[in-house]
Amino acid sequence: MRILIANDDGYLAPGLLALVKACEGLGQIDVIAPEQNASGTSNSLTLGRPLSVYTATNGFRYVNGTPSDCVHVALTGLLGYKPDLVLSGINNGANMGDDTLYSGTVAAATEGYLFGIPSIAFSQVDKGWGQLDAAAAMARSLVEQVIAGGLNEAFLLNVNIPNHADAISLPRCITRLGRRHASEAVIRQLNPRGETIYWIGPAGDAREAGEGTDFYATANGSVSVTPLQVDLTHHAGLPVWANRLGLPL
Ligand SMILES: Nc1nc2c(ncn2[C@@H]2O[C@H](COP(=O)(O)O)[C@@H](O)[C@H]2O)c(=O)[nH]1
């Protein structure tokens, strides 16, 4: 078993180390993570400049790029082999609903999935790393369960873990993504030069958080496991637009 582990909070993030330590003994583990926190970078690749890969004293490799860069470089030559599993996280904060479109954590796992590798993104619901080791133990438990079921076909799972001392014992729910309200207003400030600067505002509150969603599961003390896909086609819209534009389907 060979496992590639990445994240988006950076190679020094506690969530990455906790996940790596929790997975010890499952097989060969390679870590390739961003040099800096790359939260919110989604699936971006760095195309306008070269990337450099460094090795930390603990053996973790880190890249001056995005989470997708890390996994992409790993799978297109750096590793020299195709891992059996790609893991990403444990993220400092939730990746539920619309978050998954912006998330670097989910993007790193998505990159593995795009290369035909079973991949899982892990996030803790609350920021601050509270009960992190418990989350890591839960992540290992799920990884073991997934491995036992077979890794013959690629899949992409998005897992959100409540910050709980006994996370491994929490119920696990298969969920769909909920939806958030649009992000809060942008935050305007003046920099020392008197220029207006803008900070992205906080994420919107959950809007679609009904039973069956990731928001609902985690709000009710369960670990949320959401299978994701990358086909963005609006299949139900195909006949609608064929008709609207008078085109054959
Ligand atoms: N609009 C905002 N969205 C935020 C903020 N903090 C987090 N987020 C969302 O969550 C994910 C975090 O995932 P990561 O894997 O990228 O760390 C992020 O991508 C956003 O979607 C915020 O302050 N404002």
Ligand as a Chemical Component Dictionary entry (heavy atoms), coordinates in Angstrom:
data_LIG
# 
_chem_comp.id                   LIG 
_chem_comp.type                 NON-POLYMER 
_chem_comp.pdbx_formal_charge   0 
_chem_comp.three_letter_code    LIG 
# 
loop_
_chem_comp_atom.comp_id 
_chem_comp_atom.atom_id 
_chem_comp_atom.alt_atom_id 
_chem_comp_atom.type_symbol 
_chem_comp_atom.charge 
_chem_comp_atom.model_Cartn_x 
_chem_comp_atom.model_Cartn_y 
_chem_comp_atom.model_Cartn_z 
_chem_comp_atom.pdbx_ordinal 
LIG N1  N1  N 0 -16.006 33.421 2.029 1  
LIG C1  C1  C 0 -15.225 32.800 2.914 2  
LIG N2  N2  N 0 -15.088 31.463 2.810 3  
LIG C2  C2  C 0 -14.313 30.871 3.732 4  
LIG C3  C3  C 0 -13.656 31.548 4.768 5  
LIG N3  N3  N 0 -12.949 30.638 5.503 6  
LIG C4  C4  C 0 -13.173 29.444 4.935 7  
LIG N4  N4  N 0 -13.988 29.596 3.873 8  
LIG C5  C5  C 0 -14.466 28.537 3.031 9  
LIG O1  O1  O 0 -14.051 27.316 3.578 10 
LIG C6  C6  C 0 -13.071 26.741 2.731 11 
LIG C7  C7  C 0 -11.945 26.225 3.564 12 
LIG O2  O2  O 0 -11.380 25.207 2.853 13 
LIG P1  P1  P 0 -9.843  25.107 2.508 14 
LIG O3  O3  O 0 -9.677  23.646 2.266 15 
LIG O4  O4  O 0 -9.652  25.957 1.274 16 
LIG O5  O5  O 0 -9.091  25.621 3.706 17 
LIG C8  C8  C 0 -12.600 27.818 1.804 18 
LIG O6  O6  O 0 -12.124 27.271 0.621 19 
LIG C9  C9  C 0 -13.858 28.639 1.647 20 
LIG O7  O7  O 0 -14.733 28.053 0.739 21 
LIG C10 C10 C 0 -13.827 32.958 4.841 22 
LIG O8  O8  O 0 -13.291 33.641 5.725 23 
LIG N5  N5  N 0 -14.630 33.527 3.902 24 
# 
loop_
_chem_comp_bond.comp_id 
_chem_comp_bond.atom_id_1 
_chem_comp_bond.atom_id_2 
_chem_comp_bond.value_order 
_chem_comp_bond.pdbx_ordinal 
LIG N1  C1  SING 1  
LIG C1  N2  DOUB 2  
LIG C1  N5  SING 3  
LIG N2  C2  SING 4  
LIG C2  C3  DOUB 5  
LIG C2  N4  SING 6  
LIG C3  N3  SING 7  
LIG C3  C10 SING 8  
LIG N3  C4  DOUB 9  
LIG C4  N4  SING 10 
LIG N4  C5  SING 11 
LIG C5  O1  SING 12 
LIG C5  C9  SING 13 
LIG O1  C6  SING 14 
LIG C6  C7  SING 15 
LIG C6  C8  SING 16 
LIG C7  O2  SING 17 
LIG O2  P1  SING 18 
LIG P1  O3  DOUB 19 
LIG P1  O4  SING 20 
LIG P1  O5  SING 21 
LIG C8  O6  SING 22 
LIG C8  C9  SING 23 
LIG C9  O7  SING 24 
LIG C10 O8  DOUB 25 
LIG C10 N5  SING 26 
# 
